[in-house]
Structure formats: C-alpha cells, structure tokens
Amino acid sequence: MPQEEFSQITGHHPKYSWTAGSPRFSPKGKPLGGIHKSSYWSTELTSETTISDPIEVEQALDVQIANFSRHAEFFNKVRAKGGKAELFVGLFSDENIVIDIEPSLMGRLAHAGLGI
C-alpha cells in the first residue's frame, strides 16, 4: 500500500515514510542500496514532551482514538492485507509507571483497527 495513501486518509504528514519497492535512503538522503521490502509511514501526533503529569496516558489515548476512529475502515483494510496500524506510546521515567487501560478504551482501539 503506497505511503501517500496514509497521508491522504489521515490528513497527517509523515515524519518518516517509504513505499515497498522504493530505493533505500538514510534520513540525510544518502543512498543505502537495495529497496524497501515493505511500506512504512510514521508521524508524531504531538510535538510536545510532557515532563509532568498534566494529562494521563489513558486520556491522551482516548483523544487519539477519537481522532483516528473515523478511519477504522482504512486501518482494518491495512490489517486485512497483512499490515499493521498502531499507536506508539513512549514512556520514560525514573520511577514506576502504572497505566490502567479500561476494557472500553481497548475495545474502541480494536474497533478503530489500531494496536498499541
């Protein structure tokens, strides 16, 4: 599936992307040889790094699921063709982190065709 379709469907521009069969390049544009075996599309959904806890992870997921659930048909099509559609959540802490993702939130994530 061409990576351009992701941008068109989601309305987001990728930070990193390529299409299966296209030549490989480094992030700085240097040819790496060979071709990409699969398509890839990735973007940052928020430009801010949160250093404290003004918003919980569950609330942030809720917002993103609401934004992307209208594209459920597309994400399920990606999965049906053997691809993946997922939200990546990076958490970094000097202390333990506890996340409680309620079944209803997991259900909405699944209905949207997204993994985490």
N, C-alpha and C positions, 0 to 999 in steps of 0.2 A: 504494500500500500504506500503510495508516494507520501512523503512527509508533508508536502504542501497541503494535502487534504486536511491534516490535523489543524493547521493554522486557519484554513477556511472555515472548518466546522466550529472550532472553539473560539475563534476571534482573538487568539493569543499568538504572539510571535515567539518562535523558539529561541532559546539561548544556544542550544546545540541541536543539530538535525542533519540527517542524511537519508538517502533513499537506497534501497538494495540495488546493487549493480553499479553504483556510482563510485568513482575513484576515491581513495582514502587520502585525507589531508590532515596535518596536525592543526591544532587550534590557531596557530600562527600562519597557516596557509602553505606549509611545506609539504610537498608530495611525499606520501609514505609508501607508495607502491601497493598494488593489489586493489581490490574492490570491496565494498561493504557487502557482507553476506545477508544483512537484514536492514530494515529501515529503523530509524530512531528519531524521536522528537522529544525534546525536554525544554521546559521553561520554569522560571521562578514565579510562583504565584504571589509572593510578597517580597518586596525589596528590603524590608526591614528585619533586622535581627533583634529579637526580644531578649533583653538581658535580665528582666524580672518577670513576674507572673501577672501582668495586667489582663491577659486572656489565657484561658486554659486550652490545652491541646484539643480537647473534645469540642470546645466552642469553635476553634479555628477549622477543625474538620467539618463541623456542621455547616459553616459558611461555604466552604469549598464544595461540599457535596451538593448543597443547594444550587451553587453556580453551575456545576457540571451535570446535574441530573437531567437537564433538558437535552443532553447529548447522549443519553443512555443507549438509544438505538445504534448510534455510531460506535460507542465503546463496545457494545455487545457484538457488533459486526467484526470489530478488530479481534476480539477474543475468539469468535467463531472461525476466523481464518488462521488461528494459531498464535496470534499476537498477544500482547499484554497492554493493559491500560491501568495505571496505578498512580496513587498519590504517594510521594515520598515525604516522610516526616523525619527530619534530623533533630535529635535532641542531644544536647551537650550539657553536662552538669558535673559539679564536684560532689554532689550528694545524690541520694537515691531519688528516682523519679517514679511516680505511680500514675498510670493512666487508666481510667475506667471508661472503656468504650461500651456503652449500653447496647444491648441487642437491637434496639430500634435504630440506632445510628449505624450499626453494622449491616442491618437489613437495607437501609437506604443506600449505603455504599454498594452493596451487592446489586440492588435494583438498578443503580446507575451504571453497572458494568465495570466498576472500579475495584482494584485491590489496594492494599496499603502496605 
